């Protein structure tokens, strides 16, 4: 037995129960060593005792920290005691590696213990053949529920919804409803409201649990229910659904099909995940790395980044062509070659700042037809002011550096022009891409960088060639 295991046994199973994380947020080294030792020794009881108290998110962090081979061993050793809900907390590549290494029959058994939204989250990344085989091994009702969710588009409310919910008819009394909640064994583990439906399953209204508990038993549900003003169509994009939760401070919301029939419920825990995923997705796309995960292989990561690097190469060549137009000018005044990267770099950074704000505002629907013109004017004004300030600074530096006052004036004028064009490109390009149905988070950075480079080089070198007559 290793020193780590000995310490664990001496301290009891609660040795790591309080906090498995170190101060920097990573898994504690002693806990990780203990788990690794138990896996290597094949000691199922020690391993199960070590991870049994972990929340699904903590177990997910542990799985991501382990080496690939150790992950599979951990799942295999735990068997039926492995918490499958932890797979919703790990990268897609890791989840697929684990699920695909398990027999479909074992996966089917494990999915029956999960909420439907978690089961769909695990199933949706699998191939169609594996999906069909796993679904075929599930009970009929469960199979129909999961298949219905999987039939909705990816990243839609229908994919995210939980098909377990509580629904009662409007003519029931509060007493009947409470008795039903106490006696039924098929209810979701947690819920915040009860939906009211007619005989055809059309959504009529909803009642919050606190209202149920505060109302006398004889009162009918229809007397205390409220209209569900924020029912979400199943085809709605998950980001739009999340915005409704944010706008109206919802804890849960009904999900309805095209015929306004209740098919599921979207809960705040799923929406928090959506908000995080969408923000992370936008950030990655702005950097041109797509859906890359930390667990992706070298080949997958290379492929993910190659296209955007190729596009950037093409735009860099385009900027070089502009520089080539003024090769004679540069050869006669070397100072131009020294200074021109400054103009392009400042414009690129300013354009990226404006673009980032614009892309995020578009994602959160903060920019619309009513305020777009005002925001464009604001960004132009900010670009002009920053351009004038930095033009004065850079112009003075250039004049003193090369003892050439006209050169300082040329670079100052080029700086103002490029900062204004950067602001204009940073706001207009995302707006135009969004207008034509192109995700601005993906394509904006390439176009904005191209504009600022070309305008910066052309303005500086063109003004220098005109002013100095070379």
N, C-alpha and C positions, 0 to 999 in steps of 0.2 A: 504494500500500500504506500502511495506517495505521501510526501509531507503535507501537500494540499488536502488530500483525502483524509489524512489523519486529523488535521486541524478541523476539517468539516465535521467529522464524526464526533470529535471531542466537544464541539460547540453545539451540535444538534442541527436538525434540519432547518432551523430558523436563522442559521448563520448568515445567509445571504438574502433573507426574506425582506429586510427593510429596504435595501437599495443595492442593486447589482451594478450600478454605474459609479465610475470614478468622478472626480471633480470636473474633468474636462468633457464629461458626457459620454465617454466610451465605456464598454463593458469592463468591469474590474478584472485585472489580470489574474488575481487569485481565483475568482469564480470561473473564469474562462479555462484556467489550468485544471481546475477540478472537473469541469465538464469534459474537457479533452481527455483527461486521465480515465474517467469513467467510460467514455466511448472506446478508447483504446483497449481497455480491460474487458469490454463487453459486459460491464456490470449494469444490468437493467435497473435494479432496485435503487442503486446509488444515483444513477442518471435520472430516473423518474422522480426521486426525492428532491433532486437539485432543481428541477424545472417545473414541478407540479404547482408551485405557488406563483409562478410568473404570469403576469397579464399577457394577453395575446400579442400586444405590441412589444413587450419586453422579450418574449420568446422569438418574435420576428427579428428583433435586433441581434439576438444571440445567433440565430441561424445565419444572418448576413455576415456576422463576424467570423464564423467558422469557415474553414477551408471546404471546398466543394465536396471532397470525399467524406469529410467529417459530418457534413450536413446530412448526406444520404444515410450514413451509419446511425446518426441520432434518430432519424425518422424510423428507420428499420428496427432499431432496438426498442423504441417506445411502442411501436405497433399501434394497438387500439387506444393507447393512452396519449398518443400525440394529438395536440390541439390543432386541428386543421384550420381553425379561424386565424391562426398566426400567419398562414400563407397569404392572407390578404394584406399583410403588413410588410411584405418583402418585395424586392424588384421582380419584374415580370420574368426575367431570364432565370432567376433562382427558383421561382415558383414553378415554372415549366420543367426545369431539371428534376425537381422533386416529384411532381405529379407524374411525369412521364416515366419515372423510374419505378413507380408503384403499379401493382396490378389494378386494372380498371375496377375489378370487383371490390377491392379495398377502398378505392376512391369513392365508389358509389355508397358504400356503407358509411364512410366518414361524412359525406355530404348530407346525409339524412339528419345528422345532428346539428347542422348549421342553419342559420336563418337563410331564407331564400336569396336575399341580396348577396350574402357572402358566397353561397353556392354558385350563383351565376358568375360572380367575379372570378372564381377559380375555373369554371367551365369555359368561359368565353374565349380564353387564350388557346384552348386545345384545338386540335384538328377535328374536322367534321366526323371522321370515323370514330375517334375516341369519344367525342361528345355523344354520338348516337349509341355507342356500346354502353357507356356509363348510364345514360338516361334510361336505357332499356332495362337496367337492373334495379331501377327505383320503383317504388310503389306508384300506381297509376296516377293518383291525385298529385303526388309530388312531381312526377314526370311532366304532367300537363302544365303545372305552375312554372316550372323552370323553362320548359320549351317556349311558353308564351313570352317570358321575359327575354329569352335569347333571340326570339323573332324580331324584337324591336331593334332599331339601329344602334350601333355602338355609340357610347357617350350620350345616350338619351335618358330621359327620366324613367322610361320603361325598363332600361337595363339596370338602373340604380335602385329601383323601387323594391320594397319588401312586400311579398304577396300575402304574408300573414298580417291580418288586421282584424279589428273588432267592428262589426256592423250589426245594427239592430233595426227593426221596423219602427216607424214613428208612433204607432199606437201602443207600444209597450209602455208600462209604467216604470218609474225609476226603480221601484222594488224588484220588478221582474229583471230589469237590466243588471242590478247588483247581484241578484241570485245567479244569473247566467255567468257573470264574471267570476263568481266564486266556484261554481260547479263545473264549468267547461274546462276540459283538459287540452284543447286545441288552440288556445290563445297564444299570441306572441309573448315572449318573456317580458318585454317592456313596451308600454304604449302610453301616449299622453292624451289621446282623445278617442272618442267613439263616433263612428260614422253612422249616419241614418240613411237607409236605403228603402226604395219602394220594392214591390214584388218582382220587378224586372231588373233589379240591381242598379237602377239609376240612382245617382247620388242626390239626396234631398237636403242633407245638412250635416251638422256635426255638433257634438257636445263634449266639452272639456271635462276631464275627470273631476276636477275640483267642483264644477257645477253639479255633477251627479251626487257627490258626497254631501253637498249643502242643501239638497232639495228633498222634501218629504217623499216617502215611498209611493204614495198614491198618484203623484203628479205624472202626467203622460210625457214621454220624451219629446213629442212634437211641440209641447208648450215651452220647453226650455232650450230646444236646439236653435242653432244659428245657421244662417246660410254659409256655405263654404265658398267664399268669394275668391279663393285662391287655389281652386282645384287645377292641377297641372296635367295637360294632355300628355299621354305616354310618349308621343313622338317628339316632345320638346327637348331641345338640346340641354344637357345637364348644366351647362354654364348659365343659361337663361333661368333654369329652375333655381339654381343657387342664388341668383340675383333677386328672385322673388322672396326667398327666405331672408336675405339680408335687408331688403326694403321693408318687409312687413313683420320682421322679428318672429318668424315662425319656428315652432319646434317640430312640427310635422305637417304634411300636406297630402291630401288625397290625390291619387293618380287615376285618371280616367281614360278610357279608350275613345275611339272616334264617335261612338254612339253615346258618350257621356255616362257609360257604365263604370262603376268602381272596380278597378283591377289591382290596386295596390296602394301603398303609402310610402312616401319619401320622408325620411327622418333626418334630424339635424346632424347626427353623427356621420351619415353618408354625405351630407352636403359639405361639412367641414373638409372631408377628404377631397371632394370635388374642387372646392376653392383652392386647396393646396396644390392639387394636380394641375389645375388650369394655370395658376400663377407660375408653377415650375415649368410647365409646358411653354408658356410665353417667354420666360427667361431663356430657356434652352433655344427656342427658335430665333430669338434675337441674336444669339451667339452662333447660329447656324449649325447646331448639333442635333436637331430633330428630337427623336424619342430615345436618345441614348441613355443607358443606365450604367451605373458604376460596375455592375456585375457583367456587362457585355464583354465578349471576347475581343482580342486585339483586332481580328479580322472584321468583326461586326462594327467596332468603333471606327476603324479606318474607313469602311464603306459609308458609314453615317456622315463622316466629315468630308469625304472626298469631293462630293458634288459641289458643296458650297465653296470649298477651297479652289476648285476648278473655275467656278464662276468668278471668284475674287481674282484669280489669275487673269481672266479675260478682261476684267475691269482695270486691273493694274496695267495691262498691256495698252489699253485704251488711253490711260493717263500718260503712259510713256510716249505714246504717239504725239500727244499734245506737247510734251517736253521736246520731242524731236523736231517739232516745227521751229523751235527757237534755238537750235544747236549752235548756230553762228553767234547769236546774242550771248549765250552762256560762255562760249569759248573766248569772247572778248572781255567778259566781266565775270571772273570766277566767283565774286561775292554773290552773284545770283544763285549759283548752285548751292552755296552755303546757306542762304536764307530761305529759298523757296520751300523746303520741307516744313518750315515753321508755319507758313501761311496755310498749307494744306492740312497740317496736323490740327491747328486751332479750329479750322472750319469743320474738320471731321468730328472733333470732340463736341463742338457746339451743336452740330447736326444730330449727333447721337443722343445728346441730352434732350433736345426737342422731340426727336423720334420716339424715345423711350416713354416720355410723358404722353405723347399722342397715341401710341399703341396701347398703353395701359388704359387710357381714357376711353378708347374705342371698345376695349374688352369689357369695361364696366358700364358701357353705354352712357358715359358722362359727356360725350360729344354728340350733338345732334344737329339737325338743320337749323335750329334756332340760335345756337351759340357758336357755330363753326366760324362764322365771319369774325366774331369778337375775339375768339382764341387765335385766329390767324393774325389779326392785327396786333394782338399782345405779343406773340412770338416774334413778329417782324420788329416791333419796337425794342424788345429785349435784345434781339440780334444786333440791331443798329447801335444801341447804347454800348453793349459789350464790344462791338466792333470799333467804335470811336475810342473807348478807353484803352483797349489793347493796341489799337493803331498808334495812339500817342506814345505808349510805352515802347513798343517795338520799333517805331520810327526813330525815337531818340536813341535807343540801343544801337540800331543799325548805323545811324549817322555817326555816332561816336566810335563804334567798332571799326568802320572802314573809312572814317573821316570823309564822308560823302553825304552832304545834306540832301541833295536831290534823291539819292538812293533811299534815304529814310522816308522821304515823302512818297516815293513810289510804293514801298512796302506797306506804308500806312494806308494808302488808298486801296491797295489790293486786300488788305486785312478787312477793311470795312465792307468791301464788295463781297468777299467770301463769307463773312459772318452773317450778312443779311441773306445771301443765297442759301447758306446752311440752315438758317432758321426757316426759310420758306420751304426748302426741300424736306426738312424734318417734319413739318406739319402737313404739307400738301401730299407728299408721296403716300404716307399711311392712309390718308383720307381717300385718295384716288384708288388705291388698291382695294380698300374696303368697299368702295362704291361699285367696283367691278367684280366683287365676290372673291377676291384673292386675300388670303390671310396676311394682314400687314406685318404680323410678327415674324413671318418667314422671309418675306421678300424685301422689306423696307431697308434693312441695313445695307444690302448690296447697292441699291439704287442711291441711297443717301450718300454713301461713301464715294461712289462714282461721281456724283454731282459736285461734291465739295472738292475732290481732287482735281477734276477737270477745270472747274471755275477758279480754284485757287492758283493752279499753275498758269492757266491762260491769262488770268487777270494780272498776276505779278510779272510774268515774262512779257506779256503783251504791252503792259504799261511801260516796262523798262525799255523794250525795243523802240517804242514810240518816243519816249522822253529823251533817251540818249542817242536816238537815231542810228541804232546798230541792229 
